[in-house]
Amino acid sequence: MNNRLLGFLLLGFQIATGADYDCIIRHGRIVDGTGAPAYFADVAIKSGRIARIGRLPGRAEREIDAQGLIVAPGFIDVHTHADEIAARPRAENFLRMGVTTLVVGNCGDSALDVGQFFAAVTNAGITPNVATLIGHNTVREKAMGGSFDRAPTAQEMARMKDYVARAMRDGAVGLSTGLIYLPGTFSKPEEIIELAKVIAPYDGIYASHMRHEGAEIRSALDEVFRVAREAGVRAEISHLKLSGENAWGRADAIIADLEAARARGLDITADQYAYTASSTTLRQLIPEDVFDGGQQRFLALLKNPDEKAALVKRMKRRITARGRRDYAYAVIASYGHDPSLNGLNLVEAAKKGRGNDSLDDQIETILEIQRQGGASGVFHSMNEADLQTFMRYPNTMVASDSGIREFGKGVPHPRGYGNNARVLARYVRELKVLRLEEAIRKMTSLPATTFRLKNRGLLKDGFWADLTLFDPQQVQDRATFRDPHHYATGIPFVLVNGVVVVAQGELTDARPGRGLKLHD
């Protein structure tokens, strides 16, 4: 079919339907993602992309009245643990807070076969878009066969490089590490550098959950900077924070370190969630070396009175060194063996389960939880002033560090339901830590540029029509630490690839999401 004939056919369709566009969003206030001041305009969508922005006289198959609403690019969450997206394709907790694109494969844990991951996503039909990193822990465990506390052999390193290279060819956006998790905690910087060199020709990003986020954070930053410098890659610091009272008050110094690294020519960025509590497994309270050999090694240690006593002594020393007297800061989020402990901190759990809340009983509770298969936890370990300082830093993105929530299950961190809405409500509207336009930039164009998500993150002609419409006076996070299972409100419309997936605050049945490959 020649172009002239195709043009006549399209014109005939337009006349027959009376529609110039698939959708027009009218009367909204545009925040385009660049950080520039908002302005009033209509947005027209055609074939999944933004066709025009301005005062539009044409007609559309569907029109949305955005009077009183902000029209922004869909939010891009660069640090999620939504790796099960093919099995749970709606990802409602993300969509209901305006997130249209997820980056998975964080903290060193990902699908090993990225090509297969994207095929599964396509076959499932997902609602948001998804990109993935390749996880260092995943490739290390596969290549080294369960032996952790040593350097890889030359043959094992070659296998690890092959896994990373294949993932990059299949569309991964970079390499992630989780250097407090097994088996990555046993790796040396030289190992990471060699693997990061593999992603360099693809312009992939190195995203790191660093070895330290407390008093020793500067040594961890130095390692990130070294990897970026010696491998020649861009680097992202996952969930930037200062954890533990003895680390508080140093946010300005950390930002100075980041800026000094950038001045030396390193492309360093960071992401952050808007809460002063973190979340991970309770196993992180136990020294990692006792798991060299896996859970079986840990269970054997518990049966040896001398080894167990030495472990308890180490745990006491470690919590004291962090400036704490007990584990009251750690809350059980999801414990399958005994859900009655969900929502209790470890002091409360020890009292409930053992009849005593002494430090010894708290440690026994931690060890018993791990003996029974482990649990996830919420850790109240940061301070608000540091959080706000990091948030003001122009190179910090907004990211939830959350997985896909099962509504009503456990007592998970509220960030999975409210992170983006919390930034807009608390830190823009109430505290004025950020301008609205700057907050949107941190959720949209900065993530898209950093993770090389092509034609996304801006309201611009020709870009994919991922859009979030919200009421700046009503947007609100509703999830709390005690009562987390509440969706964000004040976000009545969300579109993914031009298709409405949230309408009047409720999820539709549409699944227009795509797997996003690097530079695709």
Legacy VTK file of the C-alpha trace (Angstrom):
# vtk DataFile Version 3.0
C-alpha trace
ASCII
DATASET POLYDATA
POINTS 520 float
0.000 0.000 0.000
1.502 3.369 -1.011
1.603 6.333 1.363
-1.008 8.349 -0.576
-3.555 5.511 -0.420
-2.834 4.998 3.290
-3.385 8.706 3.869
-6.781 8.620 2.124
-7.838 5.619 4.215
-6.820 7.310 7.465
-8.628 10.504 6.445
-11.719 8.475 5.656
-11.568 6.825 9.093
-11.222 10.223 10.782
-14.232 11.608 8.898
-16.280 8.499 9.648
-15.565 8.597 13.362
-15.439 12.346 13.714
-12.352 11.992 15.910
-8.970 13.624 15.441
-7.396 11.834 18.422
-7.920 8.799 20.617
-8.073 10.929 23.748
-7.863 14.587 24.737
-7.201 15.684 28.312
-8.635 19.184 28.655
-8.339 22.104 31.071
-5.467 20.636 33.093
-2.396 22.363 34.487
0.642 20.879 32.769
3.753 19.972 34.741
5.847 18.592 31.900
8.620 16.844 33.843
11.430 19.259 32.998
11.117 21.243 36.224
9.788 24.267 34.303
6.811 26.199 35.694
3.348 24.715 35.190
1.027 26.044 32.507
-2.509 25.395 31.258
-3.044 23.339 28.107
-4.811 20.334 26.602
-3.005 17.077 25.810
-3.995 14.998 22.773
-3.121 11.322 22.454
-2.987 9.239 19.301
-1.804 5.623 18.922
-0.373 5.520 22.418
1.725 8.670 22.090
1.340 12.346 22.839
0.214 13.950 19.569
-0.155 17.603 20.558
-0.061 19.883 23.595
-1.827 23.245 23.497
-5.294 24.713 23.056
-6.806 21.978 20.937
-10.041 22.478 18.962
-10.260 18.904 17.647
-12.367 15.980 18.821
-11.399 12.646 20.346
-12.913 9.244 20.977
-12.559 10.000 24.690
-12.177 13.269 26.542
-11.080 13.721 30.144
-11.884 16.927 31.988
-8.814 17.756 34.078
-10.171 20.964 35.562
-8.387 21.505 38.890
-5.903 18.692 38.201
-2.202 18.545 37.500
-1.363 16.657 34.298
2.110 15.148 34.666
4.149 12.398 33.028
3.529 9.018 34.615
5.807 8.444 37.587
8.810 6.155 37.063
9.866 4.110 40.101
13.489 3.112 39.535
13.859 1.007 42.663
11.158 -1.618 43.100
11.023 -5.280 44.011
8.062 -5.997 41.747
9.917 -8.830 40.023
6.817 -11.034 40.159
5.035 -8.673 37.770
4.243 -11.428 35.251
2.419 -13.381 37.962
0.746 -10.297 39.480
0.344 -8.088 36.420
-1.964 -5.384 37.784
0.498 -3.973 40.365
-2.370 -1.923 41.749
-0.530 -0.373 44.680
1.881 1.310 42.256
-0.733 2.459 39.760
-2.938 3.975 42.452
-0.071 6.290 43.459
0.562 7.346 39.863
3.432 5.029 38.939
3.355 3.909 35.304
6.838 2.359 34.945
8.678 0.020 37.306
12.366 -0.870 37.348
12.936 -4.308 38.887
16.034 -6.452 39.458
17.295 -4.246 42.280
19.545 -5.027 45.257
21.350 -7.753 43.320
18.304 -9.990 42.855
16.751 -10.435 39.409
15.667 -12.910 36.795
18.766 -14.660 35.447
17.347 -14.937 31.940
16.236 -11.415 31.050
14.971 -12.476 27.633
12.713 -15.018 29.279
11.579 -12.387 31.797
10.454 -10.056 29.009
8.721 -12.915 27.191
6.797 -13.779 30.354
5.798 -10.141 30.811
4.531 -9.959 27.234
2.593 -13.212 27.544
1.016 -12.214 30.852
-0.193 -8.796 29.728
0.793 -6.270 32.386
-0.699 -2.940 33.385
2.379 -0.787 34.068
5.568 -0.765 32.014
8.591 -2.607 33.386
12.361 -2.519 32.909
14.906 -4.699 34.674
18.472 -4.715 35.920
20.563 -7.894 36.082
21.336 -8.816 39.686
24.872 -9.560 40.862
23.685 -11.894 43.640
21.697 -13.867 41.086
24.606 -14.378 38.712
27.105 -15.008 41.530
24.986 -17.735 43.093
24.393 -19.367 39.713
28.065 -19.280 38.748
29.566 -20.253 42.102
27.154 -23.011 43.047
26.544 -22.157 46.678
30.114 -21.382 47.722
30.150 -17.779 48.809
32.922 -16.577 51.143
35.707 -16.502 48.572
36.628 -14.879 45.298
35.344 -16.525 42.100
37.712 -18.640 40.083
38.651 -17.483 36.588
36.125 -19.925 35.148
33.376 -18.729 37.509
34.123 -15.100 36.691
33.883 -15.882 32.996
30.460 -17.457 33.566
29.301 -14.430 35.569
30.414 -12.099 32.785
28.572 -14.231 30.231
25.354 -14.038 32.261
25.640 -10.242 32.550
26.471 -9.810 28.861
23.514 -11.950 27.808
21.210 -9.931 30.078
22.417 -6.675 28.548
21.926 -8.004 25.025
18.404 -9.001 26.045
17.612 -5.469 27.192
18.602 -5.091 30.857
19.203 -1.462 31.817
22.237 -2.249 33.958
23.728 -4.214 36.842
22.548 -4.110 40.450
24.266 -5.152 43.657
22.926 -5.879 47.117
26.112 -5.831 49.151
24.492 -6.577 52.511
22.811 -9.679 51.106
24.071 -13.170 50.355
26.130 -13.947 48.411
27.101 -10.410 47.372
28.242 -9.501 50.861
31.278 -11.754 50.334
32.315 -10.143 47.046
35.278 -7.793 46.753
35.268 -4.513 44.785
37.465 -6.058 42.091
34.747 -8.594 41.303
32.118 -5.870 40.956
34.382 -3.784 38.752
34.963 -6.656 36.335
31.230 -7.263 36.001
30.473 -3.558 35.658
32.920 -3.375 32.759
30.586 -5.736 30.902
27.698 -3.256 31.018
29.826 -0.272 29.979
29.605 -0.798 26.173
25.811 -0.834 26.470
25.728 2.396 28.515
24.135 0.424 31.336
23.893 1.794 34.856
25.409 0.320 38.017
22.784 0.492 40.812
24.069 -0.412 44.250
22.572 -1.180 47.604
25.857 -0.332 49.269
27.708 -2.249 51.973
27.054 0.435 54.582
24.301 3.004 55.075
25.249 4.068 58.596
28.403 5.302 60.275
30.626 3.631 57.655
28.757 5.039 54.672
31.692 7.009 53.298
33.719 3.842 52.734
30.727 2.385 50.908
30.456 5.501 48.761
34.136 5.250 47.934
33.518 1.737 46.626
30.677 2.943 44.399
32.864 5.758 43.070
35.703 3.300 42.404
33.422 0.962 40.454
32.099 3.863 38.380
35.599 5.202 37.708
37.416 1.954 36.916
34.575 0.342 34.953
33.658 3.552 33.147
29.960 3.382 34.034
27.249 5.582 35.483
26.280 4.720 39.069
23.076 4.946 41.084
23.001 4.809 44.885
19.944 2.854 45.912
17.697 4.299 48.655
20.146 6.914 49.921
19.935 7.222 53.701
21.803 7.552 56.985
20.785 4.630 59.157
21.349 4.576 62.919
21.600 7.379 65.440
25.392 7.468 65.332
25.220 8.354 61.611
22.580 11.081 61.804
23.336 14.673 60.881
25.840 13.939 58.126
23.617 14.391 55.074
25.325 17.608 53.960
28.711 15.886 54.107
27.422 12.955 52.054
26.019 15.296 49.406
29.387 17.072 49.325
30.995 13.676 48.609
28.525 13.045 45.783
29.166 16.459 44.283
32.928 16.017 44.555
32.639 12.714 42.683
30.565 14.376 39.979
33.103 17.189 39.729
35.735 14.509 39.035
33.701 13.385 36.036
31.658 10.547 37.559
27.956 10.367 36.718
26.498 9.590 40.153
22.797 9.759 41.050
20.653 8.441 43.895
17.111 7.454 44.783
15.170 7.757 48.011
11.845 6.866 49.623
9.959 9.422 51.703
9.999 7.655 55.089
12.386 7.434 58.036
12.094 3.657 58.217
13.573 1.021 55.927
12.398 -2.515 55.217
14.203 -5.763 54.523
14.477 -9.213 56.066
15.079 -9.678 59.784
17.992 -11.910 58.807
20.022 -8.719 58.350
20.157 -8.460 62.157
22.293 -11.627 62.195
25.958 -11.517 61.079
26.077 -12.618 57.446
28.990 -15.037 57.755
26.893 -17.531 59.756
24.947 -18.154 56.546
27.983 -19.149 54.472
26.666 -22.552 53.503
23.063 -21.428 53.654
20.257 -22.020 56.132
21.567 -25.490 56.989
24.821 -24.019 58.252
22.850 -21.579 60.398
20.688 -24.354 61.865
23.778 -26.418 62.680
25.314 -23.428 64.475
22.237 -23.041 66.676
22.645 -26.634 67.838
26.228 -26.001 68.953
26.110 -24.261 72.375
29.549 -22.673 72.050
28.953 -21.352 68.539
25.528 -20.062 69.467
26.868 -18.278 72.551
29.558 -16.633 70.428
26.913 -15.513 67.949
24.740 -13.986 70.681
27.767 -12.149 72.044
28.529 -10.739 68.586
24.941 -9.548 68.134
25.082 -7.742 71.484
28.321 -6.029 70.532
26.919 -5.023 67.157
23.744 -3.400 68.467
25.725 -1.571 71.171
28.181 -0.279 68.564
25.243 1.195 66.670
24.212 3.237 69.685
21.160 1.168 70.620
20.134 -0.691 73.758
17.501 -2.957 72.225
15.677 -3.914 69.017
12.579 -1.757 69.567
13.331 -0.001 66.255
12.723 -3.263 64.343
9.109 -4.275 63.615
7.982 -7.645 62.249
6.177 -7.025 58.957
5.384 -10.513 57.688
6.157 -13.743 59.552
4.531 -16.756 57.976
5.182 -19.134 60.880
3.360 -16.943 63.433
1.349 -14.073 61.913
0.226 -12.993 65.389
3.629 -11.305 65.733
3.109 -9.162 62.633
3.147 -5.474 63.551
5.009 -5.976 66.843
8.499 -4.664 67.393
11.060 -7.179 68.593
10.812 -6.058 72.208
7.052 -6.629 72.099
7.479 -9.911 70.222
9.952 -11.224 72.802
7.561 -10.330 75.606
4.666 -12.040 73.816
6.542 -15.154 72.759
8.964 -15.663 75.647
7.373 -13.801 78.547
10.389 -11.511 78.878
11.729 -8.626 76.828
15.396 -8.665 77.874
18.044 -8.212 75.182
18.825 -11.924 75.406
15.172 -12.743 74.801
15.031 -10.352 71.860
18.040 -12.057 70.281
16.516 -15.486 70.920
13.353 -14.247 69.185
15.368 -13.105 66.150
17.167 -16.457 65.946
13.924 -18.405 66.328
12.241 -16.396 63.587
15.119 -17.180 61.252
15.078 -20.844 62.324
11.434 -20.952 61.259
12.146 -19.585 57.812
12.596 -15.876 58.457
10.438 -12.782 58.229
10.438 -9.332 56.703
10.761 -6.302 58.940
10.431 -2.532 59.110
13.343 -0.694 60.711
12.872 2.798 62.194
16.437 4.004 61.882
16.605 7.360 60.074
15.990 10.991 60.913
13.711 13.499 59.234
16.282 16.272 58.799
18.616 13.984 56.837
15.723 12.732 54.726
14.769 16.268 53.746
18.373 17.206 52.947
18.715 14.242 50.599
15.336 15.052 49.065
16.422 18.584 48.174
19.499 17.295 46.354
18.771 17.749 42.620
20.144 14.332 41.646
17.938 12.320 44.016
14.976 10.461 42.487
11.786 9.318 44.202
11.619 5.514 44.456
9.631 3.236 46.738
11.876 0.169 47.308
8.596 -1.774 47.408
7.203 -4.929 45.920
3.689 -5.570 44.652
1.427 -5.520 47.679
-1.161 -8.165 48.438
-3.926 -6.064 49.919
-4.516 -6.904 53.580
-1.575 -9.305 53.967
0.909 -8.684 56.770
1.962 -5.309 58.103
4.325 -4.134 55.357
6.081 -0.805 55.011
3.555 1.853 53.888
5.876 3.085 51.118
4.411 0.475 48.762
1.056 2.240 48.919
1.962 5.866 49.466
5.496 6.876 48.494
4.818 9.206 45.547
1.637 10.588 47.065
3.501 11.265 50.319
6.090 13.361 48.505
3.351 15.420 46.850
1.275 15.780 50.015
3.807 16.137 52.825
6.958 17.446 51.191
5.419 19.639 48.481
2.054 20.849 49.780
2.566 20.821 53.553
6.274 21.323 54.291
7.277 22.934 50.988
10.570 21.062 50.930
10.230 20.855 47.136
8.490 22.887 44.459
5.791 20.866 42.750
7.603 21.026 39.414
10.855 19.818 40.989
9.145 16.906 42.728
7.612 15.829 39.412
11.016 16.079 37.690
12.424 13.706 40.324
9.635 11.214 39.530
9.716 11.468 35.740
12.402 12.930 33.489
15.300 12.372 35.904
14.538 8.623 36.229
13.872 8.277 32.480
17.139 9.973 31.551
19.169 8.134 34.178
17.888 4.668 33.263
17.798 5.406 29.524
14.050 4.882 29.121
13.555 6.307 25.667
10.684 8.721 24.902
9.319 8.623 28.446
9.339 10.907 31.444
8.240 14.103 29.691
5.033 15.558 28.313
6.332 16.154 24.816
5.054 15.549 21.306
5.941 12.039 20.165
6.651 10.694 23.641
4.694 7.740 24.985
1.497 8.834 26.698
2.201 7.709 30.241
0.320 10.287 32.326
-0.705 10.848 35.915
-3.515 13.283 36.777
-3.803 14.375 40.400
-5.385 17.032 42.551
-2.525 18.953 44.221
-4.769 19.932 47.137
-6.211 16.463 47.714
-3.462 13.982 46.825
-2.648 12.041 49.983
-0.903 8.919 51.219
-3.269 6.983 53.479
-1.051 4.066 54.495
0.569 4.161 57.937
3.072 1.911 59.676
0.398 0.473 61.955
-2.302 0.332 59.272
-0.592 0.164 55.867
-3.238 -1.313 53.582
-4.732 1.873 52.155
-4.324 3.113 48.604
-3.280 6.693 47.920
-6.077 9.124 47.103
-6.399 12.270 45.010
-5.055 10.609 41.829
-8.196 10.070 39.723
-6.621 9.219 36.354
-3.549 7.300 35.231
-2.718 6.375 31.632
-0.136 3.886 30.375
0.835 4.035 26.702
-2.234 6.163 26.030
-4.673 3.787 27.719
-6.612 4.711 30.870
-5.677 2.253 33.638
-7.068 4.253 36.566
-10.367 6.087 36.021
-11.995 8.128 38.770
-9.613 6.536 41.260
-10.446 2.924 40.356
-8.422 0.412 38.369
-9.737 -0.502 34.928
-9.279 -3.897 33.270
-6.783 -2.570 30.711
-3.285 -4.053 30.557
-1.362 -1.888 28.115
2.043 -2.135 29.824
5.195 -3.134 27.975
8.601 -4.545 28.757
11.057 -1.688 28.284
14.482 -2.685 27.029
17.565 -0.491 27.174
17.465 2.150 24.416
14.331 0.482 22.979
LINES 1 521
520 0 1 2 3 4 5 6 7 8 9 10 11 12 13 14 15 16 17 18 19 20 21 22 23 24 25 26 27 28 29 30 31 32 33 34 35 36 37 38 39 40 41 42 43 44 45 46 47 48 49 50 51 52 53 54 55 56 57 58 59 60 61 62 63 64 65 66 67 68 69 70 71 72 73 74 75 76 77 78 79 80 81 82 83 84 85 86 87 88 89 90 91 92 93 94 95 96 97 98 99 100 101 102 103 104 105 106 107 108 109 110 111 112 113 114 115 116 117 118 119 120 121 122 123 124 125 126 127 128 129 130 131 132 133 134 135 136 137 138 139 140 141 142 143 144 145 146 147 148 149 150 151 152 153 154 155 156 157 158 159 160 161 162 163 164 165 166 167 168 169 170 171 172 173 174 175 176 177 178 179 180 181 182 183 184 185 186 187 188 189 190 191 192 193 194 195 196 197 198 199 200 201 202 203 204 205 206 207 208 209 210 211 212 213 214 215 216 217 218 219 220 221 222 223 224 225 226 227 228 229 230 231 232 233 234 235 236 237 238 239 240 241 242 243 244 245 246 247 248 249 250 251 252 253 254 255 256 257 258 259 260 261 262 263 264 265 266 267 268 269 270 271 272 273 274 275 276 277 278 279 280 281 282 283 284 285 286 287 288 289 290 291 292 293 294 295 296 297 298 299 300 301 302 303 304 305 306 307 308 309 310 311 312 313 314 315 316 317 318 319 320 321 322 323 324 325 326 327 328 329 330 331 332 333 334 335 336 337 338 339 340 341 342 343 344 345 346 347 348 349 350 351 352 353 354 355 356 357 358 359 360 361 362 363 364 365 366 367 368 369 370 371 372 373 374 375 376 377 378 379 380 381 382 383 384 385 386 387 388 389 390 391 392 393 394 395 396 397 398 399 400 401 402 403 404 405 406 407 408 409 410 411 412 413 414 415 416 417 418 419 420 421 422 423 424 425 426 427 428 429 430 431 432 433 434 435 436 437 438 439 440 441 442 443 444 445 446 447 448 449 450 451 452 453 454 455 456 457 458 459 460 461 462 463 464 465 466 467 468 469 470 471 472 473 474 475 476 477 478 479 480 481 482 483 484 485 486 487 488 489 490 491 492 493 494 495 496 497 498 499 500 501 502 503 504 505 506 507 508 509 510 511 512 513 514 515 516 517 518 519
